[in-house]
Amino acid sequence: MNEGTTTNLLRLIGVPGTNKVMAGELSRLVGRALGHVRLPVPAKEGLGALTYPFDLETAALAVRYHRTASRVLWGLFQSRAARLEPLYDDLLAAMSAEVRPWFREGTTFSVSPANTRSFAAGGRQMVGVVKNAVIGGAARQGVRLTVDPENPDVFLEVRMHEDVVTVSVDLAGRPMNQRGYREEAGTAPLRENLAAVLVMLARYDARREVLVDPLAGSGTIAIEAACMAQGRPVWVVPREPAARRLAPFAEALAGPARALFADARPLVVANELDPRTHASARRNVANAGVGEFVESWSGDFRRLDPRRIRERATKLGFNPDRGVIVSNPPYGERLDPGELGELYGDLGRWCRQLRGWRAAFLVANAEFPSAFGGRPRIKKPLKNGPLLGYFYLYDL
Ligand SMILES: C[S@@+](CC[C@H](N)C(=O)[O-])C[C@H]1O[C@@H](n2cnc3c(N)ncnc32)[C@H](O)[C@@H]1O
C-alpha cells in the first residue's frame, strides 16, 4: 500500500554539480541577514537539488536573494505511488488534512511538471491528478480552489526524484534566472544562475579583487558578480517573487528588498567585441542597477591593455596584482575550428599578462585546454543547458 505524506521542506533546485555552491551561497545569505537562524546541513536530492527543513524566514530570504538556484520550492507533499490512482489517493488524503495557510477560499493555482519522465503515466496526467486531488482535498475542508494556468495565486510544481513524487509551491512562480534585467539576448547568453555559479566557483572576493570578463557578451557574468558582491535582490522591480502574494510570506516579503552588502563597492569590467551586443550589455547593466560598479568596455580583448585594468584597480583601491577573469568564450557554432583554437590560444596569452590573477572559464569545446595552455587547477563538468561543458580554473 502507498502512503502519502505531508512534508515541510525548503528545496533549492539548480544546475547538476552545484550543490556545494548552492549550500555555500545560502549559508552566506543566512549568516548576513538572519543571525539568529542556524542553518542545518542540507540533504542532497541528486546532483542539483538540496533540501532543508522548512523555515519561513530562510525560504523568504532564498527566494529573494539566492542567485545560483534555478528554483526555490516549498515542498508540501510526497508520495511513492507509481501509478495515477494511488497517487491521487495519497495526495487527496494529505490535502484533506492540510493545515498550512497557503490556500484559502477562492485561491487560484496552477500545476506544472518537472522531471516527470520516469513516471509511468507521463507529466500531463500527473498534473491532472495533482489538480484534482488538491481541489478535492480542499473541498473536503469546505474550501473552494480553482485552476488558473495564466495568473494563479499559487504555482504548484510536481517533480520526481528517483521514485518519489513531490508536490511543492514554486515560491518565485518562475525560474529564478528570469530576474528581469535582461531585455535582449546577446549571441549566446548564459543563464543568469549559471553565471552566478561561475562567479562562486571562481571564489571571487569582491572586497579585494577586480573581476574581468574579456568576452562578456550581454554582460551576464559581470552583472551577476556585481549583484552578488552587493547581495542585491534577484528580482528587478517591478518583478517580484510570487510568494509575496501568499499569506504566510506576506510579512517576511513585505516592503522593498534592500541590498544585504550595500557597503560593498565592487569593480567589474565587461569587455565585448560586437557593438550591438556591447550596447545590449550596457542596457542590461543599467537595468540591473549596477552601472556604478560594472564598466562596459568595447573592442577585441587582444587589444585590451592589461595596464588599463591595473590602473583602474589601483585608482579604486584594489590590489592590481590580484584579480579574477571569469568568462565563457565562444564554443564554435559560428567560428571554424582553426579560428577558435587561435582565439583560445590568444586568450591564454592575454590572460597570462595578468600574473598572480586567476582565470575561470565555462567552455563546451574539448580543444580549449590544450589551446589555452597550462594546467587548470580545477576541471569540473558543468552543463550549459543541453551542452556538456567544463569549468576550468587556472592560476596565472
Ligand atoms: C559565448 S558569448 C558570451 C556570452 C555571455 N556570457 C552572456 O551571458 O551574454 C562569447 C562572446 O564573446 C564575444 N567575442 C568573440 N570574440 C571576441 C574578441 N576577440 N574580443 C572580445 N569579445 C569577443 C562574442 O561577440 C560573444 O558575445
The ligand as a Tripos MOL2 file, in Angstrom:
@<TRIPOS>MOLECULE
LIG
   27    29     1     0     0
SMALL
NO_CHARGES

@<TRIPOS>ATOM
      1 C1         29.5290   32.7830  -25.5260 C.3       1 LIG1
      2 S1         29.4160   34.5000  -25.7350 S.3       1 LIG1
      3 C2         29.4200   35.1260  -24.0900 C.3       1 LIG1
      4 C3         28.0170   35.2050  -23.5250 C.3       1 LIG1
      5 C4         27.9320   35.9320  -22.2150 C.3       1 LIG1
      6 N1         28.4770   35.1630  -21.1220 N.3       1 LIG1
      7 C5         26.4900   36.3130  -21.9690 C.2       1 LIG1
      8 O1         25.9240   35.8420  -20.9870 O.co2     1 LIG1
      9 O2         25.9140   37.0440  -22.7730 O.co2     1 LIG1
     10 C6         31.0070   34.9570  -26.2860 C.3       1 LIG1
     11 C7         31.1500   36.4310  -26.6260 C.3       1 LIG1
     12 O3         32.4870   36.6810  -26.9900 O.3       1 LIG1
     13 C8         32.4980   37.7480  -27.9300 C.3       1 LIG1
     14 N2         33.8010   37.7590  -28.6120 N.ar      1 LIG1
     15 C9         34.2340   36.9070  -29.5930 C.ar      1 LIG1
     16 N3         35.4990   37.2290  -29.9360 N.ar      1 LIG1
     17 C10        35.8780   38.2840  -29.1650 C.ar      1 LIG1
     18 C11        37.0640   39.0460  -29.0500 C.ar      1 LIG1
     19 N4         38.1110   38.7840  -29.8160 N.pl3     1 LIG1
     20 N5         37.1140   40.0430  -28.1610 N.ar      1 LIG1
     21 C12        36.0440   40.3320  -27.3660 C.ar      1 LIG1
     22 N6         34.8790   39.6350  -27.4450 N.ar      1 LIG1
     23 C13        34.7910   38.6260  -28.3220 C.ar      1 LIG1
     24 C14        31.3160   37.4080  -28.8240 C.3       1 LIG1
     25 O4         30.8770   38.5570  -29.5300 O.3       1 LIG1
     26 C15        30.2910   36.8910  -27.8060 C.3       1 LIG1
     27 O5         29.4460   37.9140  -27.3950 O.3       1 LIG1
@<TRIPOS>BOND
     1     1     2 1
     2     2     3 1
     3     2    10 1
     4     3     4 1
     5     4     5 1
     6     5     6 1
     7     5     7 1
     8     7     8 2
     9     7     9 1
    10    10    11 1
    11    11    12 1
    12    11    26 1
    13    12    13 1
    14    13    14 1
    15    13    24 1
    16    14    15 ar
    17    14    23 ar
    18    15    16 ar
    19    16    17 ar
    20    17    18 ar
    21    17    23 ar
    22    18    19 1
    23    18    20 ar
    24    20    21 ar
    25    21    22 ar
    26    22    23 ar
    27    24    25 1
    28    24    26 1
    29    26    27 1
@<TRIPOS>SUBSTRUCTURE
     1 LIG1         1 GROUP 0 **** ****
